[in-house]
Amino acid sequence: MDRGSYIVHDGRPAVQFQRTYPHPIQRVWTAIAEPGELAHWFPRSSDSSPAPAGRSSSPATRTPSRRRGPFWPTTPPRRLACTWAGDELHFELEPIDDHSCLLTLINVLEARDTAARNAAGWSLCLGDLDKLLAGKPAGGPQVETPQEWRPLYDAYVADGMPSGAEIPGKTEGHP
C-alpha cells in the first residue's frame, strides 16, 4: 500500500497520496465522483459529506449547509475539488495511456496536527478504492475497525508526520 506524505500545498499543511491504476481515466473518475461509487470507499462522517468546493452537505439531506468557501470548478474527468469537514480535498487524474491513469489526492488540512490522523484514514479508504477498482468487495470506509487504523497512525507519527489532533471515538485513557 502506498503511503501518504506530508506536504505544504499553497502555503497550507496537507497530506498527499498518489496511486496508479490499471484502468482508463473515465473508470477512476466514476469511482471518485459518483455517489453510488463513493459509498464503497469514501469516509463517512456524522456531520458532513463531500460537496463541490465551497459547500458542505449533510449526509442525510445532501443539501448545502450555510458554510461557504472558495469554489474550484470541476473538470471531468481530470479534476475534482470539494470541501469536507473543514478540509479541502483535491483529486486529480492524469492519463498514463488509454488503459491506466495516475490519481493524486491532496487533503489540505484545516489544522496541521490532523496530518497523521487523516493520512491513516485515507490509507484505509484508498485501500477500499483499490478494491472497488479491482472488482473486489469493498464494504466501505474502515471507520468501524480502529485496530486496522491504529498501526497506520502510529507509523505516520513515528515518521514525524504532525499529530496530536483529537481522534474520534477515542476515550480518555484508551488508544
C-alpha positions as CSV (number, residue, x, y, z in Angstrom):
1,M,0.0,0.0,0.0
2,D,1.4,3.4,-1.0
3,R,1.8,5.7,2.0
4,G,0.8,9.3,2.1
5,S,3.3,12.1,2.6
6,Y,3.1,15.4,4.5
7,I,3.4,18.4,2.2
8,V,2.7,22.1,2.1
9,H,0.1,23.0,-0.6
10,D,-0.2,26.7,-1.4
11,G,1.3,27.5,2.0
12,R,-1.0,25.3,3.9
13,P,-0.5,21.9,5.6
14,A,-1.6,18.9,3.6
15,V,-1.3,15.1,3.1
16,Q,-0.8,13.7,-0.4
17,F,-1.4,10.3,-1.9
18,Q,-0.6,9.1,-5.4
19,R,-1.9,5.9,-6.9
20,T,-1.5,4.4,-10.4
21,Y,-4.5,2.4,-11.6
22,P,-4.6,-0.1,-14.5
23,H,-8.0,1.4,-15.6
24,P,-9.0,4.1,-18.0
25,I,-9.3,7.6,-16.6
26,Q,-13.1,7.5,-17.0
27,R,-13.5,4.4,-14.8
28,V,-11.5,6.0,-12.0
29,W,-13.4,9.3,-12.4
30,T,-16.6,7.4,-11.9
31,A,-15.3,5.9,-8.7
32,I,-14.3,9.2,-7.2
33,A,-17.2,11.4,-8.5
34,E,-20.3,9.3,-8.4
35,P,-22.3,8.9,-5.1
36,G,-23.0,5.2,-5.6
37,E,-19.3,4.5,-6.0
38,L,-18.2,6.9,-3.2
39,A,-20.3,4.8,-0.8
40,H,-17.9,1.9,-1.2
41,W,-14.7,3.8,-0.2
42,F,-15.2,7.5,0.9
43,P,-15.0,8.1,4.6
44,R,-18.3,8.6,6.4
45,S,-18.8,11.3,8.9
46,S,-21.6,12.1,11.2
47,D,-21.6,15.8,10.3
48,S,-20.6,16.1,6.6
49,S,-20.2,14.6,3.2
50,P,-18.2,15.8,0.3
51,A,-19.7,18.6,-1.7
52,P,-18.4,20.8,-4.5
53,A,-15.8,23.1,-3.1
54,G,-17.4,26.0,-1.2
55,R,-20.3,23.9,0.0
56,S,-20.7,21.1,2.5
57,S,-23.8,18.9,2.9
58,S,-25.4,16.7,5.4
59,P,-25.3,13.0,4.6
60,A,-29.0,12.7,5.5
61,T,-30.3,15.5,3.3
62,R,-27.5,16.1,0.8
63,T,-28.4,19.8,0.9
64,P,-25.8,22.5,1.1
65,S,-25.1,24.0,4.5
66,R,-24.6,27.6,5.2
67,R,-20.8,27.1,5.4
68,R,-19.2,28.7,2.3
69,G,-15.7,28.9,0.9
70,P,-13.9,29.3,-2.4
71,F,-15.2,27.4,-5.3
72,W,-12.9,25.4,-7.6
73,P,-14.5,24.2,-10.9
74,T,-14.7,20.5,-11.5
75,T,-13.1,19.5,-14.8
76,P,-14.4,16.0,-15.6
77,P,-12.6,13.6,-15.9
78,R,-9.5,15.3,-14.6
79,R,-10.1,17.5,-11.6
80,L,-12.5,17.5,-8.7
81,A,-12.2,19.7,-5.6
82,C,-14.5,19.8,-2.6
83,T,-14.7,20.9,1.0
84,W,-15.2,18.2,3.6
85,A,-15.3,18.6,7.4
86,G,-13.3,21.8,7.3
87,D,-10.7,20.5,4.9
88,E,-10.2,20.8,1.2
89,L,-9.9,17.7,-1.0
90,H,-8.3,17.9,-4.4
91,F,-8.5,14.9,-6.7
92,E,-6.5,15.0,-10.0
93,L,-6.4,12.3,-12.6
94,E,-3.7,12.1,-15.3
95,P,-3.9,9.5,-18.1
96,I,-0.8,7.4,-18.5
97,D,-2.2,5.7,-21.6
98,D,-5.6,4.5,-22.8
99,H,-5.8,1.9,-20.1
100,S,-4.2,3.4,-17.0
101,C,-4.0,6.7,-15.0
102,L,-2.5,8.3,-12.0
103,L,-4.7,9.6,-9.2
104,T,-3.3,12.3,-6.9
105,L,-5.3,13.1,-3.7
106,I,-4.3,16.2,-1.7
107,N,-6.1,16.7,1.6
108,V,-5.5,20.4,2.5
109,L,-5.8,20.4,6.3
110,E,-7.8,22.8,8.4
111,A,-5.3,22.1,11.2
112,R,-1.7,20.8,10.9
113,D,-2.0,18.4,13.8
114,T,-4.6,16.4,11.9
115,A,-2.0,15.2,9.3
116,A,-1.2,11.7,10.8
117,R,-4.8,11.0,11.7
118,N,-6.1,11.9,8.3
119,A,-3.2,10.1,6.5
120,A,-4.0,6.9,8.3
121,G,-7.7,7.3,7.5
122,W,-7.0,7.9,3.8
123,S,-4.7,4.9,3.7
124,L,-7.6,2.7,4.7
125,C,-10.2,4.5,2.4
126,L,-7.9,4.4,-0.6
127,G,-7.4,0.7,0.1
128,D,-11.1,0.3,-0.3
129,L,-11.0,2.4,-3.5
130,D,-8.2,0.0,-4.8
131,K,-10.6,-3.0,-4.0
132,L,-13.5,-1.3,-5.7
133,L,-11.5,-0.6,-8.9
134,A,-10.1,-4.2,-8.9
135,G,-13.7,-5.6,-8.8
136,K,-13.3,-6.9,-5.2
137,P,-15.7,-6.4,-2.4
138,A,-15.2,-3.0,-0.9
139,G,-17.6,-2.7,2.0
140,G,-16.8,0.9,2.7
141,P,-14.7,3.0,4.9
142,Q,-13.0,1.2,7.7
143,V,-14.0,3.7,10.4
144,E,-15.5,0.9,12.4
145,T,-12.2,-1.0,12.6
146,P,-9.8,1.1,14.6
147,Q,-7.5,-1.9,15.1
148,E,-6.5,-1.6,11.4
149,W,-6.3,2.2,11.6
150,R,-4.1,2.5,14.7
151,P,-0.9,0.8,13.3
152,L,-1.0,3.1,10.3
153,Y,-1.5,6.2,12.5
154,D,1.4,5.1,14.8
155,A,3.6,4.6,11.7
156,Y,2.9,8.1,10.4
157,V,3.6,9.6,13.8
158,A,6.9,7.6,14.0
159,D,7.8,9.0,10.6
160,G,7.4,12.5,12.1
161,M,4.1,13.5,10.5
162,P,2.3,16.2,12.5
163,S,-0.1,14.7,15.0
164,G,-1.9,15.4,18.2
165,A,-5.5,16.1,17.0
166,E,-8.4,14.6,18.7
167,I,-9.2,11.1,17.4
168,P,-12.9,10.5,17.0
169,G,-14.2,7.6,19.1
170,K,-11.1,7.6,21.4
171,T,-12.0,7.5,25.1
172,E,-9.9,9.0,27.8
173,G,-7.0,6.8,28.7
174,H,-7.6,4.4,25.8
175,P,-5.8,4.4,22.5
